[in-house]
Amino acid sequence: MSGAETKLRRQFAALPFTVGSDGDVRILLVTSRGTGRWVLPKGWPNAADATNADTARREAFEEAGIHGDIVGLKEVGAYRYEQVGKDGVAATCRVGVFPLRVSGLAKTWPEKGQRVLRWCTPKQGARLVQEPELAALLSGFKAPGEF
């Protein structure tokens, strides 16, 4: 597919994390519904989202039942991946990533039963994901300071 046929789309993801009493950072990955790859909860903005960070927080709840707060309003990084739509047209997706400090997990959420959740260290997460830019972002992730 030529570059002229490729669209650039924007999505936003949450990078859910906790910090243990020992100071160790853990992140939460989910599987994608289509391929079962390990990913961050991510998705498309909609009219109800006031900010890109709101999109990330909403997707974290819909895909993984995550309650928590986005730390700051700036992305901690971004990555790209290729997606082929139902129409067969390839789109390059740029995913802006926002850190989300997890305060709890819901008992039910919209996509419960459609995905698997996994807590891991950032370095373990980097080995699980397929996108090189996401792996680099995860391997260097440090929990942001208090907000």
Backbone torsions as a table, in degrees:
resi	resn	phi	psi	omega
1	MET	NA	130.7	-176.7
2	SER	-77.7	160.4	179.3
3	GLY	-58.3	-31.3	-179.4
4	ALA	-66.1	-25.3	-178.5
5	GLU	-91.2	-4.9	-177.3
6	THR	-94.8	129.3	177.9
7	LYS	-95.1	152.3	172.5
8	LEU	-105.2	123.1	-179.5
9	ARG	-119.7	154.9	180.0
10	ARG	-116.0	130.1	173.7
11	GLN	-126.9	168.3	179.5
12	PHE	-135.3	139.1	-175.7
13	ALA	-125.0	153.8	169.9
14	ALA	-100.0	142.4	170.7
15	LEU	-110.2	89.3	-176.5
16	PRO	-69.5	133.6	-178.9
17	PHE	-146.8	158.8	169.8
18	THR	-135.3	160.5	175.4
19	VAL	-124.5	119.9	-179.3
20	GLY	-73.1	168.1	178.6
21	SER	-61.1	-21.1	177.6
22	ASP	-87.0	0.2	-180.0
23	GLY	86.9	-2.9	-180.0
24	ASP	-74.6	134.3	178.8
25	VAL	-90.7	135.3	173.7
26	ARG	-124.1	141.0	176.6
27	ILE	-117.3	159.4	-179.8
28	LEU	-115.0	121.4	174.8
29	LEU	-106.5	157.5	175.3
30	VAL	-128.7	160.0	174.1
31	THR	-88.6	149.6	173.7
32	SER	-74.3	153.0	-178.9
33	ARG	-72.7	-37.1	-174.8
34	GLY	-76.1	-49.9	-171.5
35	THR	-110.5	-12.6	-177.9
36	GLY	76.3	11.8	176.3
37	ARG	-68.0	153.3	174.1
38	TRP	-79.8	128.3	-176.2
39	VAL	-144.2	173.1	167.7
40	LEU	-89.4	152.4	173.0
41	PRO	-62.8	125.3	-176.2
42	LYS	-150.6	164.2	176.3
43	GLY	179.8	-171.7	-175.2
44	TRP	-88.9	143.3	174.7
45	PRO	-66.3	152.7	172.3
46	ASN	-134.3	174.2	-173.8
47	ALA	-61.8	-25.0	-178.8
48	ALA	-77.7	-13.7	-178.3
49	ASP	-87.9	118.2	179.7
50	ALA	-74.2	-30.5	-178.4
51	THR	-137.9	168.3	175.2
52	ASN	-64.1	-34.8	176.7
53	ALA	-62.8	-35.4	176.7
54	ASP	-63.2	-38.5	176.5
55	THR	-60.5	-46.7	-179.5
56	ALA	-60.7	-44.8	-179.1
57	ARG	-64.7	-42.7	179.5
58	ARG	-62.3	-45.2	-179.7
59	GLU	-63.9	-37.1	178.1
60	ALA	-61.1	-39.4	178.3
61	PHE	-71.3	-47.7	-176.7
62	GLU	-60.7	-40.4	-174.1
63	GLU	-89.0	-27.6	-173.5
64	ALA	-137.3	2.2	178.9
65	GLY	68.9	26.4	-175.3
66	ILE	-83.2	129.9	168.5
67	HIS	-105.4	140.6	178.0
68	GLY	166.8	-173.2	-177.7
69	ASP	-124.0	137.6	171.4
70	ILE	-69.4	133.8	179.4
71	VAL	-92.5	106.0	-176.9
72	GLY	76.9	174.4	-180.0
73	LEU	-111.5	7.7	-179.3
74	LYS	-101.6	145.1	174.3
75	GLU	-65.4	143.9	173.2
76	VAL	-90.5	-3.4	179.5
77	GLY	163.1	-174.6	179.8
78	ALA	-154.5	160.6	174.4
79	TYR	-146.8	164.7	179.5
80	ARG	-120.8	152.1	171.7
81	TYR	-151.8	161.1	179.9
82	GLU	-98.2	136.3	178.3
83	GLN	-132.0	135.6	175.5
84	VAL	-105.1	121.2	-178.1
85	GLY	-74.9	172.7	178.6
86	LYS	-60.2	-24.4	178.8
87	ASP	-83.1	0.0	179.3
88	GLY	83.5	1.1	-179.4
89	VAL	-88.0	130.1	179.3
90	ALA	-78.3	141.8	176.4
91	ALA	-132.8	134.1	170.9
92	THR	-87.5	124.3	179.6
93	CYS	-103.7	127.8	171.7
94	ARG	-100.2	122.6	-175.9
95	VAL	-110.8	112.8	173.9
96	GLY	-81.6	133.9	-172.9
97	VAL	-112.0	128.1	178.4
98	PHE	-115.7	132.2	177.0
99	PRO	-70.9	135.7	-179.5
100	LEU	-127.6	112.3	178.1
101	ARG	-76.5	115.5	-175.7
102	VAL	-76.6	128.6	175.3
103	SER	-105.9	-16.2	178.2
104	GLY	175.8	171.0	177.6
105	LEU	-121.8	137.4	179.4
106	ALA	-73.0	157.5	175.1
107	LYS	-78.6	-30.5	176.4
108	THR	-136.7	152.2	177.5
109	TRP	-158.9	164.9	-172.6
110	PRO	-53.6	-39.9	-175.4
111	GLU	-107.0	21.0	178.1
112	LYS	-59.6	137.4	-179.3
113	GLY	86.8	-9.4	180.0
114	GLN	-102.0	-9.8	-176.2
115	ARG	-141.1	159.8	174.0
116	VAL	-109.2	141.0	178.6
117	LEU	-107.7	146.3	178.7
118	ARG	-147.4	121.7	172.0
119	TRP	-83.5	139.3	178.8
120	CYS	-159.5	171.4	173.2
121	THR	-76.0	160.3	176.3
122	PRO	-56.4	-40.1	179.8
123	LYS	-65.8	-40.5	175.7
124	GLN	-62.5	-43.1	178.5
125	GLY	-59.6	-40.0	179.3
126	ALA	-61.0	-33.4	178.8
127	ARG	-77.2	-23.3	-177.0
128	LEU	-84.1	-32.1	-176.0
129	VAL	-80.2	157.4	-177.8
130	GLN	-96.9	-22.7	-175.7
131	GLU	-82.0	119.9	-176.8
132	PRO	-57.6	-40.1	-179.4
133	GLU	-67.5	-36.4	176.9
134	LEU	-68.5	-41.1	177.8
135	ALA	-58.6	-43.4	179.3
136	ALA	-64.5	-41.8	178.8
137	LEU	-61.9	-45.4	-178.4
138	LEU	-66.8	-43.3	-175.6
139	SER	-63.8	-27.2	179.3
140	GLY	-99.3	6.7	-174.7
141	PHE	-70.1	130.0	172.7
142	LYS	-123.7	135.9	-179.9
143	ALA	-60.3	130.8	176.6
144	PRO	-63.4	157.0	177.3
145	GLY	-65.6	174.8	-179.4
146	GLU	-59.9	152.2	179.9
147	PHE	-119.0	NA	NA
